[in-house]
Amino acid sequence: MANIIKKLLVFTLLSATVLSSCQQDDDEPLTEIDPGIFAQYNDTYPQLASLDFANLWGPYNVHDPSIIKEGEWFYSFNTDVAYGVAPRVGIMVRKSKDLINWQYIGWAINGLPTMGSQYITSKGGTPVQGLWAPYVLKVGSEFRLYYSLAPTEGRTSAIGLLTSNSLEGPWTEKGLAVTSDNDGPGTNAIDPSVVVTPAGQHWMVYGSSWDGLYELQLNPATGLAMTAGDKGVRIARRGRTGNMVNGNLEGPEIIYNAQTKMYYLFVAYDWLATKYNVRVFRSANPNGPFLDWNGVNVDNLDDNAPMILSPYKFMNHSGWQGVSHPAVFQDNGQFYMAHQGRPGVNPGFMVMHVRKIFWTPEGWPMVSPERFANVEQTPITTANIAGEYEQIVLTQTVVPGFGNEQTDPNFSNAFNTTLNANGTINGDPNNTWAYNAPWIELRWAGGMFIDKLHVSRERDWENKKASTIVMTGLNGGGLAIWLKKKQ
């Protein structure tokens, strides 16, 4: 029930409460707009809180994206959401050539799919007026678009399949891939993701906090379950700390990395408007077991690492929260992660974030501290590295009480760090740094602890600077470490 309440708030309570604060935002100046390619990006967009302005939504009103590239265009499909207005039903669609400027092109379908609706009503339920967490892929010449349809109460849900020969439709219903019931074992049939193995097998991961995440094999020819009625096998879950529920688990994204020859399961933890964060696990097999940073099977009752993205706050900015339910995709060998971002100044707004993914030598993904802006990657020298930085260590703590989970983003805040030209950190000879492009090592306590970070150039979105040096890495305990050079 908690998960359904959580999801429904996207469409009802958030719209209502955020709309009530819209006047305050209208009275305040919008974030300064840069000219040219970044002209559409603000942290908030109260002036667009109407379906009449949908053609201007661009990167706005994005939640639970799924991204695919066809030709020169990237297409994003996402949950039916909108700031300050009841969203229209039908799976939101936008496209971009550069992953920066997005064109809103409408809805995939008009209303709820018949098959999913009939399943829920046949079980005595009432479908939610909204489609959640779509997933899109191409098989041969056919595009397959999976949708999630849930009831207003319980977990009598359905993941259905739409097909088309064009990403801009029209879409045709083909069937239900997996369903869930209120009674008996299993999880909630929402939030699908599909991976295709090098051998051509299709595996779907789905689910939520009801009983974790499940995985089942699909028939590649139909896109539906290989065995009719199969619910799959549980591969990941979260439990309790004492008598306290840790929080939510949902929004899986499963991919295969041909370079590491590993399957990666990206997972959303916690409340979607506040503490929402991204964990990642991996396996040598498409159906697991998936292991965490410490090599532990994540079908357990613990919170598992690494956490590669969580609510954060650089200086001179209100911060970004709710940064999860990722879409992971690649283009010309470069992996990216897209997700929603909710500004700390008003978390009712939802903005598309796209980040580059880098890989540790040990084969773990990590994301850029800054959103992708196609910054030219000119060489970075040791002399360029020295200077003042904002540093963030991404951490999350369990916030007691479900109500607090909905209000406290638990930001990881930036603090000052100096990489001195003489190779020390903050002027302390016991803490040193060494750079061998594109990697930098931060050596603490005489080298007892070493953070290895990838160095690149990205736009400084918080300060609206075209380029700065950023660093991202995972320390020995699997904590994500970010640095951004001050300008």
Sequence and secondary structure as in RCSB ss.txt:
>XXXX:A:sequence
MANIIKKLLVFTLLSATVLSSCQQDDDEPLTEIDPGIFAQYNDTYPQLASLDFANLWGPYNVHDPSIIKEGEWFY
SFNTDVAYGVAPRVGIMVRKSKDLINWQYIGWAINGLPTMGSQYITSKGGTPVQGLWAPYVLKVGSEFRLYYSLA
PTEGRTSAIGLLTSNSLEGPWTEKGLAVTSDNDGPGTNAIDPSVVVTPAGQHWMVYGSSWDGLYELQLNPATGLA
MTAGDKGVRIARRGRTGNMVNGNLEGPEIIYNAQTKMYYLFVAYDWLATKYNVRVFRSANPNGPFLDWNGVNVDN
LDDNAPMILSPYKFMNHSGWQGVSHPAVFQDNGQFYMAHQGRPGVNPGFMVMHVRKIFWTPEGWPMVSPERFANV
EQTPITTANIAGEYEQIVLTQTVVPGFGNEQTDPNFSNAFNTTLNANGTINGDPNNTWAYNAPWIELRWAGGMFI
DKLHVSRERDWENKKASTIVMTGLNGGGLAIWLKKKQ
>XXXX:A:secstr
 HHHHHHHHHHTHHHHHHHHTHHHHHHS      SGGGTT  S  GGG SGGGGGG TTBS  S EEEEETTEEE
EEE    SSS   SS EEEEESSSSS EEEEESSSS  HHHHHHHHHTT  B SS EEEEEEEETTEEEEEEEE 
BSSSS  EEEEEEESSTT   EEEEEEEE  SSSS   S   EEEE TT  EEEEEEETTTEEEEEEE TTTSSB
SSTT   EEEEB  EETTEE   EEEEEEEEETTTTEEEEEEEES TTTT EEEEEEESSTT   B TTS BSBS
SS  S EEE  EE TTS  EE   S EEEEETTEEEEEEEEEETT TT  EEEEEEEEE TTS EEE SS     
      HHHH EEEEEEEE     SSHHHHTT    EE EEEEE TTSEETTEEEEEEEEETTEEEEEEGGGTEE
EEEEEEEEEETTTTEEEEEEEEEE TTSBEEEEEE  
